[in-house]
Amino acid sequence: MMLILLSIKGPPLFAQEQQIAKEEADSTFQFVLESNERAWSMFGGESDSLSLPVQVRSCIYSFTNQTVSSFLTIMGCDILAIQNVTVGNGGYLSILANGVVFNGIFDVVGSGVLNVNPLTGNTISTAFNIGTFGTAFQYSDSRNTVNFTNEYGRPSNDVFYMFTLTVPMTVTINHCGSTINDTYLHLLDANTVSIAYNDDYSGAGACSNIFHSYLQLSLSAGTYYIVSEGYSTNGIIQTNVIGEIPQIKYYYDASGNRTARQ
């Protein structure tokens, strides 16, 4: 559930009692502009008008004393604190965060637009939903972990997926095709308890790069979560999932009674 507390040209509605982690006196803000790949950094302090294309390199915990006058996307580290921000005429501010807290004056002027969305795939609660399956399936997805945060496992950033089986299946999950050289893979049950994990794999079915993770398990019906991440670095990681119905074999006892076994 997203928390949004909004004050338009008024006093703060919400004051955080706890200092935001990772926010330093000389806070460095890094942003993303959807239509441009040019990297640019801004240092907090004086109020600035943002009209240049910029790209996110990491998430931020606060966004303060700014005027947005062009298209701009910022990514919050879970909960993003916003204070003294104006979206000017022609400005478009898109916020990717699991929660947003407006601590002070916030104003959208004229044709300015504010768009707030949860960051899909950044946590268990916002995991990419692969789907519900009762027959064989295949799925592949590629994400740049630079655009996510570290919520689980290794110190690198994570991408979360979920899927549901309505029948038992043999499920294969791997990171074949990833740009990150060394990956790490976790499989969790519906209660987010770890079932299995893998770092490197060189056995049957392995990726061409043995440092790309691989898991193959027989799973009962239920919901499962996948966590894909680099072993220690961020970059493009590809998550491949294959679900197969185990071959059914029939056995007969001395009386001719048939029993199905997988």
N, C-alpha and C positions, 0 to 999 in steps of 0.2 A: 504494500500500500504506500502510495506517495504522500508525503507530508508537505503541504504548501501553505505557508502563512504569509499573507500579502498585505502590505500597507502602501497606499498610493498617496504620496505627498503628506505623510503624517508621521507621528512618533513611532518608534519601534514597537512591533507587536510581540516580539519574542527576543529575549536576551539570553544568550548562552552563558551559563555559569562556568563552564569548563573551557579553558583555552583550547582552540582548535589545534590538534596535533599537526606537526609538520609546517605550521605557519610561522615563519621567522620574521624578524624585524624588517629585513630587506626582502620581503616576499617577492619571489619571481613567479610571474604569471605566464603560462603558455597556453595558446588557444588554437582553435582550428577554424578555418574558413572552407566550407564544403566545396567551393568552386576553384580553389587554388592550392597549389602544392608548396608554396614558398614559406619557409620557416621564419618566424619572427618572435622575439621575446620582449616582454614589457615588465618593467619594475614598478612595484606598487609605491604609493605615496601621493604625489600630486594627481589631480584629476586630468584625464587625457581623453581625447576624442579618438575612437578607434575607427579608422577609415581605410587601413591598409590590410591586404590579405595576409592571414597568419594561419599557421597549422599547429595542432596540438602535438606535443611530444610526451606529455604525461598529464595525469589528472591534477586538479587543483582543489583546495579546501575552502578558498574564499575568493570573491570577486568584488572589489570595492573601488569607489571613487572613479567611475568610468562613464563615458558617454559613447554609446554604440551608434554609429551612423552608416554602417554597411552591413552586409551579411556576415554573421559571426556565430560560430558554434563553440561552446565551451563544455568540457567534461568534468564533472565533479567527482571527487573521491568519496563515494557513498553519499554523505550529506554535504551539500554545498551551501555556504553562507554568503548571502548577497547584501551589500549595503551601499547606499548612495550611488545608484546606477540609474542612468537615463537612456532609454531607447529613443533616439531622435527620429525626425522625419526621414523616411526612407531606410531606417535601420531595421534589421531583423536579427533578433537574438534568439538562438536555439540553445537550450540547456539540456544536456544529457546527464542525469544524476538520479540516484535512487530516492533522494529527498532534497528539498530545497527550503531553506529558511531565509526569509527576508528580514534582516535585522534593523533596517533603517529606511530612509526615503528611497522609494523606487517609483519611477515614472515612465510611462509610455506616451510619447508625444505624437500627435497627428496621425500619420500613416505608419508609425512604428509598430512592430509586431514582436510579441513574446511567445515562444513555443517551448514548452517544458515536456520532456519525455524521459521515462526511465531508461537506463542504459541496459538494453537487452543483452543477456549473456554474461553480465558482470558478476552476478551472484546466483545462489541457488534459487532465490525467489523470482529472479528475472531470466532464468535459463531459457535458451533457445529450445522450443518444443519441436522435436523431430517428428513426433506423431504417435499414434496408437496402431499397433500392428497385430493381425491374426494370421497373416501370410508372410512369405519371404519378402524382404525389402532390402534396399540399398540407399545409403545417404552419404553425401560428401559436402563439407563446408570448409571454407578457408577464411581465416580472420587474422588481422594484424594485432598481436597482443599489446602493442604499444598503446592502443586505444582502450585498454582495459586496466583493471587494477589487481593487486595481489590480495586475494581473499582466502586462499587455501593452498596447502602443500608447500611447494618450493618457493624461494624468494622472488620468482618471476611472476608476471601477470597471468591471470587465468581466464579461460573461456568455459562457460557452463552450458551443458546440454541436458535435456531430459527426453526419455522415451518410455512408452508403456507397451508391454506384451500382454496379449489376451490368451496366449497359449505358450507352452514351453518352447524355447528356441535355442539354437547355438548361435551366439552373437560374437562377431569378430570386430574389434575396434583397433584402428591403427592410425599413425601419423604419417604414412607414406605420402611423399610429395611436398612435405613441409620445407620452407626455406630455412627455418631455424635448424641448425645442425644437430642439436641434441635436445630431445623433447622428453616430457614426462606425462604419464597418463594415469588417471584414477577412475575407478568405477565405484559408485555409491548406491546403496539401496534407497527405498522410499523414505527412510528415516535419516538419510544422509550419513549412514554408517558405512565405512569403507569395506568393500567386498574384495577388491583386488587393485593392484597398481603395478606399473611397469616402467622401467627406465630404458634399458637397452635390451635388444632381442635379436638373436641370430639363428633361431630355429626355423622349422618349416613354416613357410608363408611370410617370412620376415621381409621388411622393406629393403630396398637396395642399400639404404644407409642403416646400418645396424643400430645407430644411435637414435633412430626414430622408433618410438614405443609401439608395442603390439600386445594385445590381449585377445584371447579366445576362451569363452566360457559357455557352459550350459546353464541357461537361466530359466527359472520358473516364471509363470505369469506374474506381472507386477510392474511397478514403476521404478525406473533407474535413472541415475544422474552420471554424466560423464564430465570430468574436469580435464581440460587440455591445457598444457603449459610448457614453456621451455624449462630445461633443467636449471639454467642459471641466467638465461638471456631472453630478451623479448624480440618478436619479429613475426613473420607470417607462419602460422601453423595450420595444417590441414587435418581435419578430423573426418575419418572414414568409418562408417558403421555398416555392417552386413548382418542381416538376420536370416537364418535358415531353419526350416522345419526339420528336425532330426528324422532320418529314415526310420520307418516303423517296420519291425520284423515280427513275424508271428511264430509262436512256438506251440506245439501240441503235446499234451500229456498222454499217458498210456490209454486214457479213456476217450481220447479224441477231442478233448476240450481245448479251445484255442485261446492263447494269451498273447496280448500285444506287448512287446518290449521295445524300447528305444535304444 
